[in-house]
Amino acid sequence: MAVYARISQDRDGEGLGVRRQVADCRAEADRLGWAVAEEYVDDDVSAFSGKVRPAYERMLEDLRAGRRDAVIVWHMDRLHRRPVELEQFADTCQRAGVNDVRTLHGSIDLASGDGLLMARLLAAVAANESHSKQRRGQRKMAELADAGSPHGGGTRPFGFEADKVTHRPDEAEVIRVLAARALAGESLTSLSRWLDDSDVRTVMGKPWRTPTLRQLLLTPRIYGMRAHHGVAHAPGTWEPIISAADGERLRVLLTDPTRRTNGTARRYLLSGLCRCSRCGSVMASVPRGEVRRYLCRSGTDFGGCGRMAITAAPLEAWVVEAVLYRLDSPAMTQALTGADSEGQDGEAARLAAALRADRDRLDELAAMWADGEIDREGHRKARARIESRVTAAQADLNRLTRRSALDGLVGNSEDLRQRWESLNLTRQVAIVKAVIDHLVISPATVPGRKGLDPARVQPIWRA
């Protein structure tokens, strides 16, 4: 039988919460006279976020394969906090003939109507509890952002003391130099090298990398603004390190889509789509010699486990066939049924124009605040109204853009198959991303096997 334990947050990194769960579950197994074959532990992993839980996924595979005949868990909310996952778990147990799911609060027979009803009620309660906690947290964060107060907890920002308000003089001067040199045209790579040569480290004591440096220079905090949801929201309660005008110039410079990005990724159809089943990290496109691969990379700039790799060419070929099959499936037709394609181009153009106009208004608003033409409260109210429109318009535009990638393709995959190689990579990627949200890549079941093992790949289709 299996013991499963999970905790959402392990703040001290010591795993005490899951160890206590495992100990209690083992004691229950001893009381029942059950032999524990394996402990499946997901430490510091939420069951509500929808992210991959490696140990949970491995347990499901063992249940399907008949290697486990029962499950003990401290409480059902350790297994699931989303009703959809409960249904998948119940279906797996039913197919595998596993009826014994025991918690420290009683046994639940998923094969019986009453047992399944009880499990569904517990999952609904857990989901509501998570939603309520999330709403309270979001409301608190919004209140802090409106007041311009610094975000509580976490590591101190570079350039500031632990209170996140007081400048740290040496680091603040580094930020001023970086901003000036970036605005003068120096590359982030060159600036990272300068930081390394000057023995300047990040707050965590690590060498600077270009993504980390870019994030620092784009942070509204350094020009005195409180960020919320990744954008400048309201004037902060601290003094700026650089001027608001320079902060805006950096934003325009570093978000310019014409800036050169990683050219290697353009050779890969599935860049950004592959997820490692072991740790949930996005797999990078990394060649080994002449062989293109997707790899879960470990190290400073990556943070993956480094234990998952898959050859790109056969995976991409398999995914293309899966996408073509999906385009002719009833599920895809149903997903787009009722959609009014007539006038979508005009609607997309209108939304794009509205987005540009509102973003220009945000820029004007920042300049007005910097020049003292409006006060903090006026800035906050105006920005909230504009950002609300920007968020709604961006969501609508994303929906239309994703759908437009499939215009004329649903139910017509044979024609697309004939034309696929003639399409440029940008067009191919757009079609794949319109159909697939991401791919979960699992370890090889037969080491050394040539070609692709389809069992390694789990497509997560877009709704």
C-alpha positions in Angstrom: 0.0 0.0 0.0 1.0 3.6 -0.4 1.4 6.5 2.0 0.9 10.0 0.6 1.9 13.2 2.3 1.9 16.8 1.1 2.3 20.3 2.5 1.7 23.6 0.6 4.4 25.7 2.2 7.6 24.6 3.9 8.9 28.0 5.0 11.9 26.7 6.9 12.7 24.0 4.4 13.0 21.3 7.0 10.0 19.2 5.9 8.6 18.8 9.4 5.0 19.0 8.3 5.2 16.1 5.9 7.4 14.0 8.3 4.6 14.3 10.9 2.0 13.2 8.3 4.1 10.2 7.3 4.6 9.2 10.9 0.9 9.3 11.6 0.0 7.4 8.5 2.6 4.7 9.2 1.2 4.4 12.7 -2.3 3.9 11.1 -0.8 1.3 8.7 0.7 -0.6 11.7 -2.6 -0.6 13.5 -4.3 -2.0 10.4 -1.6 -4.6 9.8 -0.9 -3.1 6.3 2.6 -3.2 4.8 3.8 0.2 3.5 5.4 -0.3 0.1 6.4 3.3 -0.5 6.0 6.8 0.8 5.0 9.4 -1.8 5.9 12.9 -0.5 5.3 16.3 -2.1 6.9 18.9 0.1 6.2 22.6 -0.4 3.8 21.9 -3.3 0.2 23.2 -3.5 -2.7 20.9 -4.5 -4.8 24.0 -5.4 -2.5 25.7 -7.9 -2.8 22.9 -10.6 1.0 22.5 -10.8 2.5 19.1 -11.3 3.0 17.2 -8.1 5.7 14.7 -9.0 5.2 12.2 -6.1 1.4 12.3 -6.6 1.7 11.6 -10.3 4.1 8.7 -9.6 1.6 7.2 -7.1 -1.1 7.4 -9.7 1.1 5.5 -12.2 1.8 2.8 -9.6 -1.9 2.5 -8.8 -2.7 2.1 -12.5 0.0 -0.5 -12.9 -1.4 -2.5 -10.0 1.8 -2.0 -7.8 -0.3 -0.5 -5.0 -3.6 -1.8 -3.6 -4.5 0.9 -1.0 -3.7 4.5 0.0 -3.3 6.0 3.5 -3.3 9.8 3.7 -3.5 12.1 6.7 -6.6 13.9 5.4 -8.4 14.0 2.0 -7.4 17.6 1.4 -3.7 16.4 1.3 -4.7 14.4 -1.8 -6.9 17.0 -3.5 -8.0 20.6 -3.2 -9.7 20.7 -6.6 -12.8 18.6 -7.4 -11.6 17.8 -10.9 -8.5 16.0 -9.4 -10.7 14.0 -7.1 -12.7 12.7 -10.0 -9.5 11.7 -11.8 -8.2 10.0 -8.7 -11.5 8.1 -8.2 -11.5 7.0 -11.8 -7.9 5.7 -11.5 -8.8 3.8 -8.3 -11.9 2.3 -9.9 -10.1 1.1 -13.0 -7.3 -0.4 -10.9 -9.7 -2.0 -8.4 -8.4 0.0 -5.5 -11.1 0.5 -2.9 -9.2 1.1 0.3 -8.5 4.8 0.7 -8.0 5.6 4.4 -7.5 8.8 6.2 -6.8 9.3 9.9 -10.4 10.5 10.2 -11.9 7.4 8.7 -12.1 5.2 5.6 -13.6 6.3 2.3 -14.8 3.7 -0.2 -14.6 5.4 -3.6 -16.3 2.4 -5.2 -19.6 3.1 -3.3 -22.0 6.0 -4.0 -22.0 7.2 -0.4 -18.2 7.1 -0.2 -17.7 9.0 -3.4 -20.3 11.6 -2.3 -18.4 12.1 1.0 -15.1 12.5 -0.9 -16.7 15.0 -3.2 -18.1 17.0 -0.3 -14.6 17.1 1.3 -13.0 18.2 -1.9 -15.6 21.0 -2.4 -15.0 22.2 1.2 -11.2 22.1 0.7 -11.5 24.0 -2.6 -13.7 26.7 -1.0 -11.2 27.0 1.9 -8.4 27.6 -0.6 -10.5 30.1 -2.6 -11.3 32.0 0.6 -7.7 32.1 1.7 -6.6 33.2 -1.8 -9.2 36.0 -1.8 -8.2 37.3 1.6 -4.5 37.3 0.5 -5.3 39.1 -2.7 -7.4 41.7 -0.9 -4.6 42.3 1.6 -2.1 42.7 -1.2 -4.3 45.1 -3.0 -4.7 47.3 0.1 -0.9 47.4 0.6 -0.4 48.3 -3.1 -3.0 51.1 -2.9 -1.2 52.5 0.1 2.2 52.3 -1.6 3.4 50.1 1.3 6.2 47.6 0.6 5.3 43.9 0.1 5.8 42.1 3.4 8.0 39.0 3.8 10.5 37.5 1.5 14.1 38.5 0.6 15.0 42.2 0.7 15.2 43.9 -2.7 18.6 44.8 -4.1 19.3 48.5 -3.2 17.2 48.4 0.0 17.6 47.4 3.6 15.4 44.6 5.1 12.6 47.2 5.8 12.3 47.6 2.0 12.2 51.4 2.4 15.7 52.5 3.5 18.3 52.7 0.7 21.4 50.6 1.0 23.9 53.3 -0.3 26.4 51.1 -2.1 23.8 49.0 -3.9 21.7 52.1 -4.7 24.7 53.6 -6.4 25.2 50.4 -8.4 21.6 50.7 -9.6 22.2 54.3 -10.7 25.3 53.3 -12.7 23.5 50.4 -14.3 20.5 52.5 -15.3 22.8 55.2 -16.8 24.9 52.7 -18.8 21.9 50.8 -20.0 20.2 54.0 -21.2 23.5 54.9 -23.0 23.2 51.7 -25.0 25.3 49.2 -23.2 24.1 45.6 -23.4 22.8 43.6 -20.4 25.5 41.0 -21.1 28.2 43.7 -20.8 26.6 45.1 -17.6 26.4 41.6 -16.1 30.1 41.1 -16.9 30.9 44.4 -15.2 29.0 43.4 -12.1 30.9 40.1 -12.0 34.3 41.8 -12.5 33.4 44.3 -9.7 32.5 41.4 -7.4 29.0 42.7 -7.0 26.6 39.9 -6.1 22.8 39.6 -5.9 21.1 39.8 -2.5 21.4 36.0 -2.3 25.2 36.2 -2.9 25.0 34.8 -6.5 26.6 36.1 -9.7 24.3 38.3 -11.8 22.7 36.9 -15.0 21.1 38.9 -17.7 17.5 37.9 -16.8 18.0 38.9 -13.2 19.6 42.2 -14.2 16.8 42.9 -16.6 14.2 42.2 -13.9 16.0 44.6 -11.6 16.1 47.5 -14.1 12.4 46.9 -14.9 11.3 47.0 -11.3 9.1 50.0 -10.6 10.5 50.0 -7.0 13.8 51.6 -8.1 11.9 54.7 -9.3 9.7 55.0 -6.3 6.6 53.1 -7.5 4.8 50.2 -5.7 4.3 47.3 -8.2 1.2 45.2 -8.2 0.7 42.3 -10.6 4.0 43.1 -12.1 3.3 46.7 -13.1 3.7 50.1 -11.4 0.5 50.7 -9.3 0.9 53.6 -6.9 3.7 55.9 -5.6 5.7 54.0 -2.9 6.4 55.2 0.6 10.2 55.2 -0.1 12.4 57.6 -1.9 13.2 56.6 -5.5 16.8 55.6 -6.5 16.4 56.8 -10.1 14.0 59.3 -11.6 10.5 58.2 -12.8 11.5 59.5 -16.3 14.6 57.2 -16.4 12.4 54.3 -15.1 10.0 54.8 -18.0 12.8 55.0 -20.5 14.2 51.7 -19.2 10.8 50.1 -19.5 10.5 51.2 -23.1 14.0 50.1 -23.9 14.0 46.7 -22.3 10.5 45.7 -23.4 11.1 46.7 -27.0 10.1 43.6 -29.1 12.8 44.4 -31.7 15.6 43.7 -29.2 17.5 40.6 -30.0 16.5 37.5 -28.0 17.8 34.0 -27.7 18.2 32.8 -31.3 18.6 29.1 -30.3 15.0 28.8 -29.2 13.7 29.7 -32.7 14.8 26.3 -33.9 12.5 24.5 -31.5 8.8 24.0 -32.1 8.0 23.4 -28.4 10.1 26.0 -26.6 8.4 26.9 -23.4 5.8 24.2 -23.7 7.5 21.2 -22.1 7.3 20.6 -18.3 9.4 18.1 -16.3 7.1 15.6 -14.5 9.7 15.3 -11.7 9.9 18.9 -10.6 7.4 20.8 -12.8 10.0 23.1 -14.3 9.9 24.4 -17.8 12.3 22.4 -19.9 14.9 24.4 -22.0 15.9 23.8 -25.6 19.5 22.6 -25.4 21.4 20.8 -28.1 24.0 18.1 -27.4 26.3 18.1 -30.4 24.1 18.0 -33.5 21.1 16.5 -31.6 18.4 19.0 -30.5 16.9 18.2 -27.1 14.5 19.5 -24.4 16.3 19.4 -21.1 15.2 20.2 -17.5 18.2 22.4 -16.6 19.6 22.8 -13.2 21.8 25.7 -12.1 21.7 29.4 -11.3 19.5 30.6 -14.2 17.2 27.6 -14.4 16.3 25.9 -11.1 15.2 22.5 -12.6 16.2 19.1 -11.3 18.5 18.3 -14.2 17.1 14.8 -14.4 14.9 14.9 -17.5 15.7 15.1 -21.2 14.0 14.2 -24.4 15.1 14.3 -28.1 13.4 17.2 -29.9 12.8 15.8 -33.4 10.7 12.7 -32.6 8.8 14.6 -29.9 8.0 17.4 -32.3 6.9 15.0 -35.0 4.6 13.2 -32.5 3.1 16.5 -31.2 2.4 17.7 -34.8 0.5 14.5 -35.5 -1.4 14.8 -32.2 -2.3 18.5 -33.0 -3.5 17.5 -36.5 -5.6 14.7 -35.0 -7.0 17.1 -32.4 -8.0 19.6 -35.0 -10.4 17.1 -36.5 -11.8 15.9 -33.2 -15.3 16.6 -32.0 -13.8 18.2 -28.8 -12.1 20.9 -30.9 -15.2 21.6 -32.9 -17.3 21.8 -29.8 -14.8 24.2 -28.2 -15.3 26.6 -31.0 -19.0 26.0 -31.6 -21.0 29.2 -31.5 -17.9 31.4 -31.9 -18.7 34.3 -34.2 -15.7 34.4 -36.5 -17.2 37.1 -38.6 -15.7 40.4 -37.7 -13.0 39.0 -35.4 -10.2 40.7 -37.3 -12.0 44.1 -36.8 -12.5 43.3 -33.1 -8.9 42.4 -32.7 -7.8 45.6 -34.3 -10.1 47.6 -32.1 -8.8 45.9 -29.0 -5.2 46.5 -30.0 -5.9 50.1 -30.7 -7.6 50.5 -27.3 -4.7 48.8 -25.6 -2.2 51.1 -27.2 -4.2 54.2 -26.2 -4.6 53.1 -22.6 -0.9 52.3 -22.3 -0.1 55.7 -23.6 -2.4 57.1 -20.9 -0.5 55.2 -18.3 2.7 56.7 -19.5 1.2 60.2 -19.4 -0.1 59.5 -15.9 3.3 58.5 -14.7 4.8 61.7 -16.1 2.1 63.8 -14.5 2.8 62.3 -11.1 6.5 62.7 -11.6 6.0 66.4 -12.4 3.7 67.0 -9.4 0.6 67.7 -11.5 -1.5 65.1 -9.6 -1.3 63.8 -6.1 -1.0 60.2 -4.9 -4.7 59.5 -4.5 -5.5 60.9 -8.0 -2.8 58.9 -9.5 -4.0 55.7 -7.8 -7.6 56.1 -8.8 -6.8 57.0 -12.4 -4.3 54.1 -12.8 -6.8 51.6 -11.3 -9.4 52.5 -13.9 -7.0 52.4 -16.8 -5.4 49.1 -15.7 -8.8 47.5 -15.3 -9.5 48.3 -19.0 -6.0 47.1 -20.1 -6.5 43.7 -18.3 -9.9 43.1 -19.8 -8.8 44.1 -23.3 -5.6 42.0 -23.1 -7.6 38.9 -22.1 -10.1 39.4 -25.0 -7.2 40.0 -27.4 -5.4 36.9 -26.3 -8.6 34.9 -26.8 -9.1 36.2 -30.3 -5.5 35.9 -31.3 -5.3 32.3 -30.1 -8.5 31.4 -32.0 -7.4 33.2 -35.2 -4.4 30.9 -35.4 -6.9 28.1 -36.1 -9.0 29.9 -38.7 -9.8 27.4 -41.5 -7.9 24.6 -39.9 -10.5 22.9 -37.6 -11.8 19.8 -39.5 -9.3 20.4 -42.3 -6.2 18.7 -40.9 -5.3 16.8 -44.1 -4.7 20.0 -46.0 -2.7 21.4 -43.1 -0.6 18.2 -43.1 0.3 18.7 -46.8 1.3 22.4 -46.1 2.9 22.0 -42.7 6.6 21.9 -43.9 6.0 25.0 -46.0 4.8 27.0 -43.0 7.5 29.1 -41.1 8.3 28.2 -37.6 6.4 31.2 -36.2 3.2 30.0 -37.8 3.7 26.4 -36.7 4.3 27.5 -33.1 1.1 29.6 -33.2 -1.0 26.6 -34.3 0.5 24.3 -31.7 0.1 26.8 -28.9 -3.5 27.4 -29.9 -4.3 23.8 -29.3 -1.8 22.7 -26.5 -1.3 24.5 -23.2 1.7 22.5 -22.3 3.3 19.0 -22.4 4.3 17.0 -19.3 7.4 14.9 -20.0 8.0 11.8 -17.9 11.0 9.5 -17.6 11.7 6.8 -20.2 10.0 3.6 -19.3 12.6 1.6 -21.3 16.1 3.1 -21.0 18.0 3.1 -24.2 14.9 2.7 -26.4 15.3 4.3 -29.9 12.6 6.6 -31.1 9.9 8.2 -29.0 7.9 6.4 -26.3 4.5 8.1 -26.5 3.8 7.1 -22.9 6.4 9.7 -21.8 4.3 12.6 -23.2 1.1 13.9 -21.7 -0.5 16.8 -23.7 -2.5 19.3 -21.7 -5.0 20.5 -24.2 -6.5 24.0 -24.2 -10.1 24.1 -23.3 
